[in-house]
């Protein structure tokens, strides 16, 4: 499975898989009922890479499927897809390399952000970014000749976009310059919207999401995000009024302590063969994806925590060497109580340093982090790439 998404009406779960074992790699899109998970429809299309994201237009009759590593953006006519099994006439594609984020600015207009994902070292050498605007008809089919209607070259690295379809506004986050900018519907230029003073204490706005009332911005934080005395790294989410985004009095940050991790060390200390457990605060919190509950006001965040321990000297025993680990978790946040109400840790593993993006050679074995109270973990660890909408309040 490479991507999951829930239709805007909450009735259908869409699941994408990828198969590169044949001469021509393919991606298969399944439609399942959210009520009983029964397979309703499926279709297999040629694809040079996995589909990692599925994004619906507000009306729910069109969808876009893409991956940042891909060279094309796939478009889907939902009613045509649901008419019969393996209906390839419901799909078409447009050649757009490195699509990082996609947003519908209206039911029939889509914005594609061409860029590279934000990482710990992105701001050292900032990648180029651009926006491609495409008009998509309701009667989309395999013969539909889609093309870029407007191309906007961005002068600053952009890590995420968010749209307000009601007004056609498109928001862009610039983490390396601590800014959020704005593109109005039909305009070819981008204008500054929020700067460092308005976004503080968020210095690295990484992910954006537009809800019904607020524009949310999640921020990459380090131990010294504000000052050396602010330790450990926090979870910071800015809430900005969509009605009056430049009104400073309506910009309200959520600042929460991010989850600690418990690490086990097998130490030769008295009594012989005992275990030492270290409960550690994060040195860095990196937001990866942001979403909102379908019903209710909860925020769902996929995030990566980085934890670096110091040497530990044990009296009459060995020295525990420094270790570094990363954990990837889905956290549910309640803005009204400013608290994390739920955390699902999908993976926890050792790394050489913060800039180590590789998994351990032996894979994820589930032994690098200890169990904790009020923490859910899978039977087999995995590295989640995206999250679908969350139901319930």
C-alpha positions in Angstrom: 0.0 0.0 0.0 1.4 3.4 -1.0 -1.5 5.8 -0.4 -4.9 6.0 1.3 -7.6 8.6 1.2 -11.2 9.0 2.2 -13.8 10.6 -0.1 -15.2 14.0 1.0 -18.5 12.4 1.8 -16.8 9.8 4.0 -18.4 6.8 2.2 -15.4 5.4 0.3 -11.9 4.5 1.2 -9.4 4.7 -1.7 -6.2 2.6 -1.5 -3.3 2.7 -4.0 -0.8 -0.1 -4.4 2.3 -0.4 -6.7 3.7 -3.4 -8.6 7.1 -3.1 -10.3 7.7 -6.8 -10.7 6.5 -6.8 -14.3 8.1 -5.4 -17.4 5.7 -2.4 -17.2 5.2 -1.2 -13.6 1.6 -0.6 -12.6 -0.4 1.1 -9.9 -3.8 -0.2 -8.7 -6.4 2.0 -7.2 -9.0 0.2 -5.0 -12.3 1.7 -3.8 -13.7 0.2 -0.6 -16.7 0.9 1.5 -15.8 2.6 4.8 -18.8 0.8 6.4 -17.6 -2.8 5.8 -14.3 -2.4 3.9 -15.8 -4.5 1.0 -14.0 -3.9 -2.4 -16.3 -1.9 -4.7 -14.1 -1.1 -7.6 -10.5 -1.3 -8.8 -8.4 -0.3 -11.8 -4.8 -0.8 -12.8 -2.9 1.7 -14.8 0.7 1.9 -16.0 2.8 4.0 -13.6 6.6 4.6 -13.5 6.4 5.0 -9.7 4.1 4.5 -6.7 1.2 6.7 -6.1 1.7 8.3 -2.6 -1.1 10.9 -2.5 -4.7 11.0 -3.5 -6.5 14.4 -3.3 -10.2 15.0 -4.1 -11.8 18.2 -5.3 -14.4 19.7 -2.9 -17.3 18.2 -4.8 -15.7 14.8 -4.7 -16.2 14.0 -8.5 -12.5 14.4 -9.4 -9.2 13.3 -7.9 -5.6 13.7 -8.5 -3.0 11.0 -7.8 0.7 11.7 -7.6 4.1 11.1 -6.0 7.0 13.5 -5.5 9.4 11.0 -7.2 7.1 10.7 -10.2 7.2 12.5 -13.6 3.4 12.7 -14.1 0.3 13.7 -12.2 -2.7 11.4 -12.7 -6.2 12.7 -12.9 -9.3 10.6 -12.1 -13.0 11.0 -13.0 -14.7 9.4 -10.0 -18.2 8.7 -11.4 -16.6 7.1 -14.5 -14.2 5.0 -12.4 -17.2 3.7 -10.3 -19.2 2.7 -13.4 -17.3 -0.6 -14.1 -14.2 -2.5 -13.0 -10.8 -1.5 -14.5 -12.3 1.4 -16.4 -9.1 3.0 -17.7 -11.1 5.6 -19.6 -11.6 7.3 -16.2 -7.8 8.2 -16.0 -5.6 10.7 -17.8 -2.2 12.3 -16.8 -0.1 15.4 -17.3 3.7 15.4 -17.4 4.8 17.3 -14.3 8.0 16.2 -12.6 8.5 16.3 -8.8 5.0 17.3 -7.7 5.3 17.9 -4.0 1.9 19.1 -3.0 -1.5 19.5 -4.8 -4.5 21.6 -3.8 -7.8 22.3 -5.5 -8.5 26.0 -5.6 -12.0 25.3 -6.9 -14.0 22.2 -8.1 -12.3 22.4 -11.5 -8.9 24.1 -10.9 -5.9 22.5 -9.4 -2.6 23.9 -8.2 0.5 21.7 -8.4 3.6 22.6 -6.4 6.8 21.5 -8.0 9.5 21.3 -5.4 11.3 18.9 -3.0 10.4 17.9 0.5 11.7 19.9 3.4 14.4 18.1 5.3 16.8 19.0 8.1 19.3 20.5 5.7 17.0 22.0 2.9 17.7 25.6 3.8 21.4 25.1 3.2 20.9 24.7 -0.5 17.3 25.7 -1.3 15.6 23.8 -4.2 13.7 25.6 -6.9 9.9 25.8 -6.6 7.0 26.6 -9.0 3.2 26.4 -9.2 1.4 24.9 -12.1 -2.3 25.7 -12.5 -4.5 23.3 -14.4 -8.2 23.4 -15.4 -9.9 20.1 -15.1 -13.4 19.4 -16.7 -16.1 17.3 -15.0 -16.3 15.0 -18.1 -12.6 14.1 -17.8 -11.6 10.9 -19.8 -8.5 9.3 -21.2 -8.6 11.4 -24.3 -8.9 14.7 -22.4 -5.9 16.9 -23.3 -5.1 18.6 -20.1 -2.4 21.3 -20.1 -0.9 23.9 -17.7 -3.0 27.1 -17.9 -0.7 29.2 -15.7 2.8 28.6 -14.5 4.2 30.7 -11.6 7.9 30.6 -10.8 8.4 31.1 -7.1 11.4 33.1 -5.9 11.6 31.3 -2.6 11.7 27.7 -1.6 8.2 26.4 -0.9 7.5 23.3 1.2 3.7 23.2 1.2 0.5 24.9 -0.2 -3.0 25.1 1.0 -6.2 26.4 -0.7 -9.4 28.0 0.3 -11.8 27.0 -2.5 -14.5 29.3 -1.3 -12.3 32.3 -2.3 -9.8 30.7 -4.7 -6.9 31.8 -2.5 -3.7 29.7 -2.5 -1.3 29.9 0.5 2.4 29.0 0.3 4.8 28.2 3.1 8.4 29.3 2.9 10.3 27.7 5.8 13.8 29.0 5.0 12.7 32.6 5.1 9.9 32.3 7.7 7.1 33.5 5.5 3.7 32.6 4.2 2.6 34.1 0.8 -0.6 34.3 -1.1 -1.8 33.9 -4.7 -5.3 35.1 -5.5 -7.5 33.2 -8.0 -6.5 33.9 -11.6 -3.5 36.1 -10.6 0.0 35.4 -11.9 1.8 37.0 -9.0 2.5 35.9 -5.4 2.3 38.5 -2.6 3.7 38.3 1.0 1.1 37.6 3.6 2.8 36.7 6.9 6.4 37.3 8.0 8.7 36.3 10.9 7.1 38.7 13.4 3.6 37.4 12.7 4.6 33.7 12.6 6.8 33.7 15.7 7.4 31.5 17.6 7.4 29.5 14.4 10.7 30.0 12.6 10.2 27.1 10.1 6.6 27.0 8.7 6.7 23.6 7.0 3.2 22.3 6.4 0.0 24.2 5.7 -3.7 23.2 5.9 -6.8 25.3 5.3 -9.8 24.4 7.4 -13.2 26.0 7.4 -12.2 28.8 9.8 -8.4 28.7 10.2 -5.2 28.3 8.2 -3.0 26.0 10.1 0.8 26.1 9.9 3.0 23.4 11.5 6.6 24.2 12.3 9.9 22.4 12.4 11.3 23.0 15.8 14.7 22.4 17.5 15.8 22.6 21.0 16.9 26.3 20.5 14.0 27.4 18.3 13.5 30.5 20.4 16.4 30.6 22.8 18.9 28.1 24.3 16.7 28.0 27.4 13.7 26.6 25.5 14.4 22.9 25.7 13.3 20.4 24.5 11.8 20.9 21.0 8.1 21.7 21.1 5.2 21.0 18.8 4.2 24.4 17.4 1.1 25.0 15.3 0.0 28.4 14.2 -3.7 29.1 13.8 -4.5 32.0 11.4 -7.9 33.3 10.8 -8.9 32.7 7.1 -11.3 35.7 7.3 -8.6 38.2 8.3 -5.2 36.4 8.1 -3.1 39.5 8.6 -4.9 40.5 11.9 -2.1 39.8 14.4 -4.6 39.5 17.3 -6.2 36.5 15.6 -3.0 34.6 15.0 -2.9 32.1 17.9 -0.1 29.6 18.3 -0.6 26.1 19.8 2.6 25.3 21.8 2.6 21.7 23.2 5.3 19.5 24.7 6.0 16.8 22.2 6.0 13.2 23.3 9.0 11.7 25.1 10.4 8.3 24.1 11.5 5.5 26.3 14.7 3.7 25.2 16.1 0.4 26.6 19.8 -0.3 27.0 21.1 -3.8 27.7 23.8 -2.9 30.2 26.2 -5.1 32.1 25.4 -3.4 35.5 24.5 -4.9 38.8 22.4 -6.9 39.0 24.1 -8.6 36.1 22.0 -8.5 32.9 19.7 -5.6 34.0 18.2 -3.2 31.6 18.5 0.6 31.8 15.5 2.6 30.5 16.0 6.2 29.5 13.1 8.5 29.0 14.1 11.3 26.6 12.8 14.6 25.3 13.0 15.3 21.5 15.8 17.4 20.1 13.8 18.1 17.0 10.2 17.8 15.8 9.6 17.7 12.1 6.0 17.8 10.8 5.5 15.6 7.7 1.7 15.9 7.0 -1.3 17.7 8.4 -5.0 16.8 8.3 -8.3 17.6 10.1 -11.0 15.4 11.4 -14.0 15.0 9.1 -16.4 15.5 12.0 -15.1 17.7 14.8 -12.1 19.9 15.3 -9.2 17.6 16.0 -5.9 18.0 14.2 -4.1 14.9 12.8 -0.3 15.3 12.4 2.2 12.9 11.0 5.5 13.9 12.6 9.1 12.7 13.1 10.8 13.1 16.4 14.6 13.1 16.7 16.2 12.0 20.0 19.9 12.3 20.9 21.2 11.0 24.2 24.4 11.9 26.0 27.0 9.6 27.5 25.9 8.0 30.7 28.5 7.0 33.3 27.4 4.3 35.7 29.1 4.1 39.0 31.2 0.9 39.2 29.8 0.0 35.8 30.2 0.7 32.0 29.6 3.9 30.1 26.5 4.0 28.0 27.6 5.6 24.7 25.5 8.4 23.1 22.7 7.2 20.8 20.5 8.8 18.2 17.0 7.7 17.3 14.1 8.8 15.2 10.4 7.9 15.7 7.5 8.5 13.4 4.1 9.0 14.9 0.5 10.0 14.2 -0.6 12.4 16.9 -4.1 13.7 17.4 -4.3 17.2 18.8 -7.3 18.9 20.5 -6.9 22.6 20.0 -9.6 23.5 22.6 -7.6 21.8 25.4 -4.2 22.4 23.7 -3.2 18.8 24.3 -2.2 15.7 22.4 -5.0 13.2 23.0 -3.6 10.2 21.2 -0.4 9.0 19.7 0.3 6.0 17.5 4.0 5.3 17.0 4.5 3.5 13.7 8.3 3.2 13.9 11.3 3.9 16.1 14.8 3.2 14.9 18.5 4.1 15.4 20.3 6.6 13.2 23.8 7.8 12.9 22.8 11.5 13.2 19.9 13.8 12.4 20.8 13.9 8.7 20.7 10.1 8.4 17.6 9.3 6.3 18.3 5.6 5.9 16.5 2.8 7.7 18.6 0.3 9.7 20.2 -2.4 7.5 18.2 -5.1 9.2 14.9 -3.2 8.8 12.5 -2.1 11.5 12.5 -4.7 14.3 10.5 -2.8 16.9 13.3 -3.2 19.5 14.7 0.4 19.5 12.1 2.0 21.7 10.4 0.7 24.9 6.7 0.4 25.4 5.0 3.3 27.1 1.7 4.0 28.8 -1.1 5.5 26.6 0.9 4.7 23.4 -0.3 2.5 20.6 2.2 0.6 18.4 1.7 -1.8 15.5 2.6 -5.5 15.6 5.1 -4.8 12.8 6.7 -1.4 12.5 6.4 0.5 9.3 7.3 4.0 8.0 4.0 5.9 7.1 4.3 8.3 4.2 0.8 9.9 4.4 -2.4 9.9 6.4 -6.1 10.0 5.5 -8.8 12.0 7.2 -9.7 11.1 10.7 -13.3 10.5 11.8 -14.9 11.4 15.1 -14.6 14.1 17.7 
